[in-house]
Structures are given as C-alpha cells and as structure tokens.
C-alpha cells in the first residue's frame, strides 16, 4: 500500500473532505486522517481549502470522521484476516 504523496481514500460530504493517509513504520502501516473544507474564491474561479468549519459544516464533518473511522478499521480487519483451511 503506497500513497505516493496522495491519500489512500477520500470521503466527501458537500464541502467537507476527509483524506485518509497510509504511513509505514517499523511496526507496519498506520493511518492518519486530515479534514478540510473546500470553497471557491470570491470570483468563483479558483478552488481553495480551509481548516476551519462553519456551524452548518459540523454534521458533514462528524459523518466524514465516522466514515473515515469505519474505513480504517475495515482495512485493518482485512489486513489481519486469516483464512483457516478446512
């Protein structure tokens, strides 16, 4: 699992984006998550990102965080699943 400077998974709800990053350590991979709010500038031509959220963004932020948590733990479960031959 290589991230090549890119997130391994992205979750978006409206203007809220969660980016999940895989990092390698001596103990194996672990994940970090960053959150941002995307917006267009005043003239509406250029996209930007902000690390602050308005009150109306908070439900989307909470949903993105919960879904990021679920996705990460699914990845961990898949990585440690052992099939037993019958």
N, C-alpha and C positions, 0 to 999 in steps of 0.2 A: 504494500500500500504506500505509494509515493504521492506526495501532494504537489510536487513541482512548483511550489510557491502559490498554489491555488487551494481553496478549501476542498475537502473531500465530499462535502454535502452542503447544500444551501436550502434554507426554508424561508419562504416569503409570505407574509400576510400584509396586503396593502403596501404601505411604505416601510414596513418593518422587515428587516432581513437578519436572519441568523446564519452565520457561516461557521461550519464545523471544520476544524483543522486537525489532522493527524500528525503527531510528533513521535519521533523514535527516540528511545532511550535504551540504556543497557538492560532495562527490565522489559523492554518491548514497547509497543505503541501505546500512546495515551492520547486523549482528545482534549482540545480546548475549543471554546465557543466564543465568538465575538458577535456583537449586535450593533446594528446601525439603522438609522432612518434615512431613506433616500428621498431626495426632493429635486425639483428643477429650480434653477436660479430665477431671479426676478423677470428676466426677459423670456423665460420658458424654453431656452435652447440648450442649456448645459445642465447635466445631472451632477448633483453633489451628495455628500454623505455627512450626517451629523451623528454625534454620540449622545445627544440629548433627545428626550422624547416628550411629546405633549401629553396631556392627560388623556386625550382621545386615542393615543397610540398604546396605552398601557394594556388593554385587553389583548391586542395583537402581540405585544411583547411577551406577555405571560404565556400565550398559546405557542409562540415560537420557542420559548425556553422549554416548555413542557415537551414539545415535539422533538427538540434537539436532545433532551434527556432520553426520551424513548428511543430515538435513532441510535444514540451512542450505546445504550445498553443492549440493543438488538445486535449491534456489531460485535460487542464483547461476547455476547452469548453465542453468536455464530462462530467466533474465533475459538471458543473453548469447547464446542460441542464435539463429543466423541461418540462415534457410532460403534456399537458393540455387535460383532458378528454372531449370528445365532447358529 
